[in-house]
């Protein structure tokens, strides 16, 4: 199973597990996107490790190539000195190094092949992640729009739990209000009929009627007394305004005449006093 297939299987398993228990698909999609990013980082890390390993083999190959050159030089020097034995030994070492170089070249080629494969898979995974990100954002937008539409419809139709609670609260309030109104109306009827007062009073109906009669009698007596007092007051006023018997009842009193008589009497009295003084 390739890296991408294994990665895809792991992600699908995790996504399915999350979908079974997650309520918000947006969070699930974000989590899946993060997992893909993590897998991409793992692929990149694998490519970096292969590259590092290849570099080490290439360095080792260059060192062996340098040794091959040294062994060639040693063999030439030995031949110049007629030391075939030393030249043979140098050439044998050169052969060993050449065999090692061939092995390293094969390993380096294999690593390069794997590196190229990982780079191609990395590019594919990166493209898939980008496509997934686009679909993720689209799905999140669609879900959020659908969720908002559902909330609005629930609010408009009263299908939501909150609206159901509000409706039940309103119904209870209406029931309690109607009950209180009926109770108040019943108490008004009892109060008007007197039943409510009888229920809270210690007096019987007979006691109440006798008390009312006593009150009515007291009011009647006071009214008669008031009438009598007013009649006596009118009689006294009539007697005070009655004319003397020696004068006509319908005689009119002229104030100007009375004042003239008084002035004339005073003049006569003063004239008499002057006459007496002269005598």
C-alpha positions as a printed Julia matrix, in Angstrom:
279×3 Matrix{Float64}:
    0.0     0.0     0.0
    1.45    3.38   -1.06
    1.86    6.38    1.19
   -1.08    8.2    -0.35
   -3.35    5.16   -0.11
   -2.34    4.53    3.49
   -2.78    8.21    4.31
   -6.18    8.3     2.63
   -7.3     5.21    4.56
   -6.2     6.66    7.89
   -7.9     9.97    7.18
  -11.13    8.28    6.08
  -11.17    6.21    9.25
  -10.65    9.25   11.44
  -13.2    11.29    9.53
  -15.83    8.55    9.79
  -15.15    8.21   13.49
  -15.52   11.94   14.0
  -18.66   12.16   11.88
  -20.32    9.59   14.11
  -19.86   11.71   17.22
  -19.37   15.27   16.01
  -22.32   17.63   15.77
  -20.67   20.4    13.78
  -19.42   19.23   10.35
  -17.4    22.43   10.07
  -15.22   21.34   12.98
  -14.9    17.87   11.45
  -13.82   19.3     8.11
  -11.28   21.57    9.8
   -9.92   18.62   11.74
   -9.59   16.56    8.55
   -7.82   19.43    6.85
   -5.37   19.66    9.74
   -4.74   15.92    9.5
   -4.01   16.22    5.8
   -1.6    19.04    6.53
    0.12   16.84    9.09
    0.42   14.02    6.56
    1.85   16.45    4.04
    4.45   17.5     6.57
    5.3    13.85    7.17
    5.81   13.31    3.42
    8.0    16.4     3.24
    9.98   15.15    6.21
   10.42   11.77    4.47
   11.7    13.52    1.35
   14.13   15.53    3.47
   15.39   12.35    5.16
   15.93   10.64    1.79
   17.73   13.68    0.47
   19.99   13.73    3.51
   20.76   10.03    3.1
   21.52   10.48   -0.61
   23.85   13.38    0.19
   25.75   11.2     2.63
   26.17    8.47    0.01
   27.32   11.01   -2.55
   29.94   12.33   -0.11
   31.09    8.79    0.57
   31.26    8.15   -3.18
   33.44   11.22   -3.73
   35.83   10.05   -1.03
   36.1     6.62   -2.66
   36.71    8.27   -6.02
   39.54   10.24   -4.42
   40.95    6.98   -3.04
   40.78    5.44   -6.51
   42.88    8.3    -7.86
   45.37    7.86   -5.04
   45.65    4.12   -5.76
   46.24    4.86   -9.44
   49.04    7.22   -8.51
   50.53    4.64   -6.14
   50.45    1.96   -8.87
   52.25    4.24  -11.36
   54.89    5.11   -8.8
   55.43    1.43   -8.0
   55.79    0.53  -11.67
   58.33    3.32  -12.11
   60.31    1.79   -9.25
   59.98   -1.7   -10.69
   57.86   -2.75   -7.73
   55.19   -4.77   -9.39
   54.13   -6.23   -6.09
   53.31   -2.77   -4.71
   51.6    -1.8    -7.96
   49.45   -4.96   -7.75
   48.41   -4.18   -4.2
   47.5    -0.6    -5.15
   45.44   -1.83   -8.1
   43.66   -4.37   -5.88
   42.65   -1.62   -3.47
   41.58    0.48   -6.42
   39.34   -2.38   -7.57
   37.78   -2.7    -4.15
   37.03    1.03   -4.09
   35.57    0.82   -7.57
   33.25   -1.97   -6.46
   32.15    0.14   -3.46
   31.56    3.1    -5.73
   29.33    0.99   -7.96
   27.31   -0.11   -4.93
   26.97    3.46   -3.75
   25.9     4.6    -7.19
   23.16    1.96   -7.19
   21.99    3.04   -3.75
   22.07    6.68   -4.76
   20.03    5.89   -7.87
   17.48    4.01   -5.77
   17.24    6.91   -3.33
   16.82    9.36   -6.18
   14.05    7.22   -7.6
   12.29    7.09   -4.22
   12.87   10.79   -3.78
   11.3    11.55   -7.13
    8.36    9.3    -6.27
    7.86   11.03   -2.92
    8.08   14.44   -4.53
    5.43   13.41   -7.05
    3.21   12.03   -4.28
    3.83   15.15   -2.24
    2.71   17.3    -5.15
   -0.39   15.15   -5.61
   -1.19   15.24   -1.91
   -0.67   18.98   -1.84
   -3.05   19.38   -4.77
   -5.61   17.15   -3.08
   -5.28   19.17    0.11
   -5.86   22.38   -1.8
   -8.93   20.88   -3.48
  -10.13   19.59   -0.12
   -9.63   23.03    1.41
  -11.79   24.59   -1.31
  -14.49   21.96   -0.87
  -14.21   22.29    2.9
  -14.84   26.02    2.83
  -17.7    25.51    0.39
  -19.27   22.83    2.57
  -18.85   24.95    5.69
  -20.49   27.9     3.97
  -23.36   25.7     2.78
  -23.8    24.19    6.24
  -23.74   27.56    7.96
  -26.25   28.92    5.44
  -28.5    25.89    5.94
  -28.16   26.17    9.7
  -29.06   29.86    9.63
  -32.02   29.14    7.36
  -33.17   26.38    9.7
  -32.94   28.7    12.71
  -34.93   31.37   10.9
  -37.58   28.85    9.86
  -37.76   27.49   13.38
  -38.17   31.0    14.75
  -40.85   31.81   12.17
  -42.8    28.59   12.65
  -42.16   28.15   16.37
  -40.68   24.71   15.76
  -37.53   25.38   17.73
  -37.15   24.37   21.35
  -36.85   27.96   22.49
  -40.01   28.99   20.64
  -41.81   25.99   22.1
  -40.76   27.08   25.6
  -41.92   30.63   24.86
  -45.26   29.34   23.54
  -45.78   27.23   26.66
  -44.9    30.22   28.84
  -47.44   32.4    27.02
  -50.11   29.7    27.37
  -49.46   29.39   31.11
  -49.58   33.17   31.5
  -52.9    33.32   29.63
  -54.36   30.54   31.77
  -53.26   32.25   34.98
  -54.61   35.6    33.78
  -57.98   34.12   32.87
  -58.14   32.34   36.21
  -57.35   35.56   38.09
  -59.95   37.51   36.05
  -62.59   34.87   36.82
  -61.71   34.99   40.51
  -61.93   38.8    40.58
  -65.31   38.7    38.8
  -66.63   36.13   41.27
  -65.5    38.24   44.23
  -67.23   41.29   42.73
  -70.48   39.36   42.46
  -70.18   38.12   46.04
  -69.43   41.62   47.28
  -72.42   43.14   45.45
  -74.8    40.44   46.7
  -73.55   40.82   50.26
  -72.45   37.24   50.48
  -68.84   38.24   50.86
  -69.58   40.57   53.78
  -71.7    37.89   55.46
  -68.87   35.49   55.08
  -66.42   37.74   56.9
  -68.81   39.38   59.42
  -70.02   38.04   62.78
  -73.44   39.74   62.42
  -76.49   37.82   61.25
  -78.98   39.1    58.69
  -81.46   39.95   61.49
  -78.85   41.95   63.38
  -77.96   43.8    60.19
  -81.62   44.68   59.46
  -82.26   45.86   63.06
  -79.15   48.01   62.93
  -80.34   49.54   59.66
  -83.78   50.3    61.16
  -82.15   51.92   64.17
  -80.02   54.04   61.91
  -83.05   55.09   59.84
  -85.0    56.06   63.01
  -82.14   58.14   64.32
  -81.88   59.96   61.0
  -85.65   60.65   60.97
  -85.56   62.09   64.51
  -82.64   64.32   63.69
  -84.46   65.52   60.56
  -87.59   66.4    62.6
  -85.47   68.25   65.15
  -83.8    70.23   62.38
  -87.17   71.15   60.88
  -88.49   72.29   64.26
  -85.46   74.48   64.92
  -85.76   76.04   61.49
  -89.5    76.72   62.06
  -88.85   78.5    65.38
  -86.14   80.63   63.8
  -88.54   81.78   61.1
  -91.22   82.71   63.68
  -88.8    84.89   65.66
  -87.69   86.75   62.55
  -91.36   87.45   61.67
  -92.17   88.92   65.11
  -89.13   91.21   65.1
  -90.08   92.76   61.76
  -93.78   93.48   62.75
  -94.85   97.33   62.72
  -96.26   99.13   65.93
 -100.08   99.16   66.33
 -100.48  103.02   66.24
  -98.85  103.31   62.85
 -100.17  102.02   59.59
  -98.55   98.78   58.54
  -98.03   99.97   55.07
  -96.57  103.41   56.05
  -93.37  104.3    54.29
  -90.6   105.89   56.36
  -88.91  108.83   54.59
  -85.41  109.25   55.89
  -85.03  112.68   54.35
  -88.1   113.9    56.22
  -86.79  112.53   59.49
  -83.48  114.25   59.01
  -85.27  117.57   58.18
  -87.38  117.34   61.34
  -84.3   116.73   63.46
  -82.49  119.7    61.9
  -85.47  122.02   62.42
  -85.73  120.99   66.07
  -82.09  121.74   66.63
  -82.48  125.18   64.97
  -85.43  126.0    67.24
  -83.48  124.96   70.32
  -80.52  127.17   69.39
  -82.87  130.13   68.71
  -84.44  129.77   72.16
  -80.97  129.78   73.75
  -80.05  133.06   71.97
  -83.24  134.75   73.14
  -82.55  133.78   76.69
  -79.03  135.2    76.53
  -80.3   138.55   75.22
  -82.87  138.85   77.99
